[in-house]
Amino acid sequence: MAENPFDGLATRYQANRPEYPETLLTQLAVRLAQRNSLRKAADVGAGTGILTRALRATLGPDWAIEGIEPGADMRRQAAESTPPEAAIAYREGGAESLPCGDGTLGLLTVAQAIQFFDRPVFYAESDRVLAAGGVLAVIQNNRVWEGSPLLDAHEAFVEENAPGYSRHYRDIDLLGEFQGFDWADSTERLTHDWSLDVSAERFTGMMLSRRTMKPAVAARGEAFVENALRAMAARYGNGDGSVTIPYQTELYLAAKRVSRP
């Protein structure tokens, strides 16, 4: 079996990656209430369960929630990081062949992973597993490198040291793709701009948790990469040992129509 690109990153990922803005998750909950669909959700590419657990906090105890994740390391970390009272199950599965029955979900979510999917196949699977009135929701925390010397330096470092990498890897017209669904009766893009102040240590851990950094680590060694990240934080930091990371979080929604035209 081929190695999962996130193998070995799960502990660092869980320790350093940010949550998703509550304001967007609340808007998702409002739209779900308006649709009045099945109260069963699956989070695809769940990783360490950051969004999966947030869904439980946002949607409440009436929803059945599960995480679907192909990587054993990520599933292990997700299970360890999720309290039993959250009542969330994690199981193996991929976006292109979802382990869900036809029309069984009221919500299908993806966080930080849509760029890794075979999207046309995944979209067909979304149509299959969503019940009438169900919602596909894609959310992503995008680091805003434009105007940030720190993030610009980081992206330049990865582009130089990880062959084939481009900072534009997530430049996808998701709303345009959603608007092409013949099964959706509404589509929407919501955004929220915010920033996160973190220590240089957390910044370093966050960037080392990226799957796109693994080639750089393999080529140059973890010590070299870590030292480079710490140097960036020192040069472009806030003078108190912290750095500021600007974000724009996007939430894309496609709601499945109740009946075909």
N, C-alpha and C positions, 0 to 999 in steps of 0.2 A: 504494500500500500504506500502511495506517495506521501511524503511528509506534508503536513498542513503548514502553510506559510506562517501561521501564528504560533506553531509549536515552540515552547520555550519562552514565550512572551507573556503568558497569562498573568502570572503573579505581578509583574511590573505594570502590566496594563491596568489591572484592577486597582493597584495602589496609586496610580498617577493620572488616569484619565478623568476628565470632568463629567459631571452630570449633564442632563439636558434641561433647558430653561423651563421652569414650572409654568410660565405664562403660555407657552406653546402647547404643553401637555394639557393644560386646562382647556384651551380652545379645541383640542382634539376631543376631549371628553364631552364638551358641549355639542359638538357635531355628531358624535355617536348617540347622544341622548335624543337628538332631533331625528336621527335615522331609525331609532328603536329597533335595531337589528339584534341578532343573537348575541348573548353575552359570553362569547368565547373568543379568546384572542391567542394568536401565536406570534412570537417575535422570532423572525428568521435571521440567521447569522447572529445569534444572540450574544456571542462572545462570552464575556464574564458576567452577563446579566445586568448590566448597568441600566439599560432601558427596560428590561423585563421587570425588574423590581420597581422601577418608577411607574410602570403601568399599574402594578398592584396598588401603589400609594395613590395614584390618580383615579383609577376606576373603582376602587373599593372591593369589598369582599364578595360581591354578587357575581363578579366575572371569574370564569375559569381561564387561567393564563398558563401558557407553557412556552418554554424557550426551545428553539430548534437550532442546533449548532453542529457543524461537521467535525470540528476539532476536539479531540479528547482532552487536551490540555485546557482549553477554554471551558469545556463542559465541567471539568473537575473544579476549576476555580469558581465557576458560576454556582455550582452546588455548595461549595464551601462558604461562599459569600452571601448565600440566601438563607435567612432564618426559616426554620420549619413552619412557623406560623404564617409565613407568606403564601404557603400552599402553591408553590410554583414547581412544576416538573420540567426537567431539561432532558431532551432526547436527541439522539443523533439524526441528522438529516441535512439535505442540501436544498438550496433555493430552486433548483431546476427539477426536483422530484420531491415535492413536499409530502411528508408522512401524515397527511390529513385527508379526511374523506371529502367527497364532493359536497359543496354547499354547507360546510360545517362551521365556518368561522364568521363572526361579526366584525372582526378586526384582524388584519395582517400587517405587521410592522417590520420595518428594516431600519437599522441605525448604523451609520458609518460603513456600510457594506455594499450598497447597490452597485458601485463601480466594479466590484469583483464578480458580479453575476453575469450569466448569459441572459440579458434582460428580456429579449423577446420570449424566450422559453419561460422565464420567471413570470412574466406578465400573463401568459396563458395559464400557468399554474394558479396565479392569483384569481383569475376569473373562475377557475374550476373550484377552488376551495372556499371562496367567499359566498356567503348566503346572499339572497336578495336584500339590498339595503346595506350590505357590509361595506367596510372601508379599508382600502390599502393606504397605509401611511408610511412615508419615507422621511426620516429625520437625520440631519447631519450637522455636527458642529464643525464649521469651517474656520480654520485659523486664517485671519486676514493679514496676509504678508504685505499687501500694498500699504505703504506708509509706515510699516514696522521694520526698522533696521534689523532688529533681532530676528524676526521670522524670515526676512529676506535673506539674511546671512545663512540661516539654517537651511532654507530651500536651496540656495546656491551650493552649500556643502553637500547636500544629498545628491543634487544633480551631478556634481563633480565626481562623487565617490560611489554612486550606485548606478551602474550602466543601465540605460534605458529609462531611468526615472525622469519624470517631468512634474513640476509643481502644478501643472494644469490637468492632472489625472482625473480630477472630479469636475471638469468643465463639460457637463452633460446637460442637455436641454430636457430635463426631466418633465417639466410642465408640458412641453411640446409632445413628448412621448405619451404622457398621461392623456392629453387631449385627443390622441389618436385611438384610444381604447373604444371599441364598439360596444363594450359592456358597461361603460360608466355614464351616469347621468349628470355628474358634476365633477369638476377638478379645481384645485386651488393650490396656491403657493403662499405660505405665511413665513415671515422672517422676524428674527429678534436679534438686535445688536447688543453685545455686552463684552465685558473684558474680565479677565481673571488674573489676579496677582498671586504668584507662586514663588516659592523659594527656588534658588538655582538648582538645588538638589532635585526638586520635583520636576522642574523644567527638563533636566537631563534625563530623569527616569521616564518622563512622558515621551520624549523624542526617541529614546531607545526602545520604547514599546511599539513603535511603528514597524509593521512588516516590511515597509520599504527601506528601513535602515539595516535590515539583516544583510543585504549584499555589501554594504559599506563596512559593517562590522567584520564580515567574513574576509573582506579584502584587506582592511587596514588594521584590524584588531580592535577589541572593545575598549582597551585603554586609550588608544589613539582617538577614537570617536568620542569617548566620554570627556577626555581632556579638551577636545575641540568645542564640545557643547558648553563646558564650563567656562571656556575662554569667551565664547559668545555672550554668555550670561553676565560675565564680569564686565565686558566691554559695553554692552547695551542695556545693562540693568538699571535699577532705580537708585543705586547708591547705598541701599540698606540690605543687600543680599537677596533682593527679590527681583523678579522681572514681571512685566505686564504682557499678557497674551490677549490681543483683541480677537473676538469671534463674531461671526454672523452665523446663527443657526437657522437652517431652512427646514420647513415642514411642508411636504408635498402630500396632497390628499386626492384620492380618486374614489368616489362612492359608486358602488354597483347599483344599477337601476333595479327597481322592483320587478319590472317585467320587460321583456324584449320588445322593441318597436315592431 
